[in-house]
Amino acid sequence: MSKGKAKAKQIKGKIKETLGKATGDKSTEREGRGEHLTGKAREAAEKAADKARKRFGH
């Protein structure tokens, strides 16, 4: 997954989370939080991979 897609997943998740909070829908809120965190983790993994590629020349 690219950094852009990971960022999009974060934003989508944050919107779902906020919508769930606003409507009192805990399921949507949890689902959104999960997507947001997944996006953050994938973005961090992409950043680490980029650093490794730069450092080791791949």
Rosetta silent file (secondary structure, phi, psi, omega in degrees, C-alpha in Angstrom):
SEQUENCE: MSKGKAKAKQIKGKIKETLGKATGDKSTEREGRGEHLTGKAREAAEKAADKARKRFGH
SCORE:     score description
SCORE:     0.000 S_00000001
   1 L     0.000  135.287  179.745    0.000    0.000    0.000 S_00000001
   2 L   -78.215  164.372  178.643    1.379    3.413   -0.886 S_00000001
   3 H   -61.332  -35.901  179.164    1.698    6.263    1.589 S_00000001
   4 H   -64.007  -43.629  178.819   -1.107    8.061   -0.243 S_00000001
   5 H   -67.101  -37.756  178.368   -3.486    5.127    0.104 S_00000001
   6 H   -63.623  -41.044  179.351   -2.531    4.731    3.757 S_00000001
   7 H   -65.440  -40.326  178.403   -3.277    8.421    4.354 S_00000001
   8 H   -62.341  -39.525  178.962   -6.630    8.065    2.557 S_00000001
   9 H   -65.012  -38.507  177.319   -7.503    5.112    4.829 S_00000001
  10 H   -61.118  -46.600 -177.801   -6.645    7.234    7.861 S_00000001
  11 H   -65.105  -45.094  178.299   -8.917   10.038    6.695 S_00000001
  12 H   -59.137  -43.972  179.556  -11.759    7.671    5.821 S_00000001
  13 H   -63.795  -41.436 -179.870  -11.437    6.031    9.223 S_00000001
  14 H   -64.784  -39.112  177.745  -11.412    9.359   11.053 S_00000001
  15 H   -63.590  -46.074  178.392  -14.569   10.438    9.204 S_00000001
  16 H   -60.630  -43.560 -179.771  -16.304    7.163   10.113 S_00000001
  17 H   -60.364  -46.203 -179.889  -15.173    7.482   13.713 S_00000001
  18 H   -64.472  -41.677  177.907  -16.491   11.050   13.944 S_00000001
  19 H   -61.795  -43.160  178.191  -19.761   10.080   12.279 S_00000001
  20 H   -61.426  -41.777  177.438  -20.164    7.220   14.745 S_00000001
  21 H   -63.617  -43.901 -176.866  -19.557    9.556   17.682 S_00000001
  22 H   -65.438  -34.232 -176.975  -22.006   12.141   16.325 S_00000001
  23 H   -97.007   -5.627 -178.331  -24.761    9.573   15.784 S_00000001
  24 L    77.502   15.452 -179.105  -24.051    7.492   18.866 S_00000001
  25 L   -91.192   96.955 -176.283  -23.272    4.444   16.715 S_00000001
  26 H   -63.614  -33.433 -179.924  -20.501    2.686   18.643 S_00000001
  27 H   -63.912  -47.643  178.141  -20.022    0.058   15.938 S_00000001
  28 H   -64.461  -39.393  178.540  -19.284    2.666   13.259 S_00000001
  29 H   -60.444  -47.482  178.911  -17.095    4.553   15.710 S_00000001
  30 H   -64.273  -43.097  179.418  -15.011    1.429   16.459 S_00000001
  31 H   -60.934  -44.065  178.672  -14.797    0.483   12.789 S_00000001
  32 H   -63.777  -41.591  178.563  -13.603    3.986   11.917 S_00000001
  33 H   -62.100  -41.696  178.680  -11.042    3.971   14.697 S_00000001
  34 H   -62.581  -44.149  178.845   -9.709    0.643   13.442 S_00000001
  35 H   -64.143  -41.586  179.258   -9.390    1.915    9.869 S_00000001
  36 H   -59.579  -48.168 -179.007   -7.691    5.084   11.091 S_00000001
  37 H   -68.008  -35.784  176.405   -5.126    3.135   13.103 S_00000001
  38 H   -62.517  -43.051  177.902   -4.538    0.666   10.271 S_00000001
  39 H   -62.436  -40.695  178.449   -3.817    3.559    7.951 S_00000001
  40 H   -64.417  -41.987 -179.609   -1.396    5.088   10.442 S_00000001
  41 H   -65.378  -41.822 -179.894    0.444    1.784   10.875 S_00000001
  42 H   -67.117  -37.803  177.368    0.722    1.254    7.114 S_00000001
  43 H   -64.108  -42.838  178.299    1.987    4.793    6.606 S_00000001
  44 H   -62.568  -40.100  178.619    4.638    4.245    9.290 S_00000001
  45 H   -64.413  -40.615  177.773    5.662    0.971    7.648 S_00000001
  46 H   -64.199  -40.966  178.433    5.998    2.711    4.272 S_00000001
  47 H   -63.523  -41.963  178.732    8.136    5.449    5.831 S_00000001
  48 H   -64.494  -40.823  178.791   10.389    2.836    7.447 S_00000001
  49 H   -64.529  -40.463  177.468   10.696    0.978    4.143 S_00000001
  50 H   -61.688  -43.495  178.657   11.601    4.228    2.372 S_00000001
  51 H   -61.720  -42.830 -179.942   14.315    4.925    4.951 S_00000001
  52 H   -64.201  -42.080  178.864   15.702    1.410    4.551 S_00000001
  53 H   -62.440  -42.245  179.654   15.741    1.730    0.758 S_00000001
  54 H   -65.625  -42.230 -177.030   17.582    5.048    0.990 S_00000001
  55 H   -68.881  -41.319 -175.004   20.064    3.727    3.515 S_00000001
  56 H  -101.563    4.283  174.034   20.836    0.467    1.736 S_00000001
  57 L    71.150   30.283  179.391   20.440    1.757   -1.812 S_00000001
  58 L  -109.842    0.000    0.000   17.537   -0.409   -2.966 S_00000001
